[in-house]
Amino acid sequence: MKIIDETTKRCCLFVQVYAKIKCGSSSWQSLKVPEGKLYSWDADSTYIKKPPFFDGMTKELPKIESVKGARCLLLLGDSVTTDHISPAGSIARNSPAARYLASRGLTPREFNSYGSRRGNDAVMARGTFANIRLVNKMAPGTGPRTKHVPSGDVMDVFDAAERYAAEKVPLIAIVGKDYGSGSSRDWAAKGPYLLVSDAPDTS
C-alpha cells in the first residue's frame, strides 16, 4: 500500500510539473517577441548574426574555374580533426576572434567559447584553424599561425586569409591523411569556405 501511495504521489507531481512545461518561467514569459514571419536580426548581438551563405546565390551553379597563382595557406600533416579545424573550446585572448569581440565592447571574461558563439559567422570564421594544437608547417613552432607569401610575415590564419583576399590571391591548403576526421562539426566545412570566399561579410 505504501508503494502505491508513493507512486501516486510521484504521478501527481509529474502531472503538476508537465502541465505547465510549455509556459516556461517568468523570465521566459517576460521576453518581448517581435511580430512578423521573418526573424528580426539584432546588429548588436555577438551571439547570433545573419549567416552570409545565401548572399549572392543564384539558381545557376557557379562555373568551376581553374586555380591560378594560388598561395598555400596551410600545410598540414595527417589526422587533422574537425576540432583542429573548428575548435569548440574557449576563445584565446590573443586570437582574431578575441580581437573582434573586444572591438564590440566585450571583456575577456565575456568571450565565452566558440561552441557558444556558433551562431556568429564573424567569430567562427576567425576561429577556423585557431586550435592551439594545430601544427601548420608553413610556420612551424608558432601555433595556429601561417606565413604570408611573399612578405614572410607570420600571422594568424584568418588575418593572412584577409590579406590574401585584399590582394585577390586564391588560396589552397595541402592536407594529409584523415583530414576532417573526428566528430561531426558543420563549421569545419563552413569556416574554411569563409576564409577563401570573397562574398561573405565577416565584419
RAQUISUL-V955390 format. One line per field, one symbol per residue. ss: DSSP state (2 for helix, 1 for strand, 0 for the rest). burial: + if it has 9 or more other ideal C-beta (glycine too) atoms within 8 Angstrom, else -. Layout:
# RAQUISUL-V955390
ss=???
burial=???
This chain:
# RAQUISUL-V955390
ss=02222222222222222200000002222000000000000000000000000000000000000000001111110000122221000100000222222220000222001000000022222221000000012220000011100000011122222222220000111100000010000022222222220000000
burial=--------------------------------------------++--+--+-----------------+++++-+---+++++++++--++--++++++++---+----+-++--++-++++++++++++--+-+-++----+++++-----++++++++-+++---+++++--+-+++----+-++-+++++++---+-+-
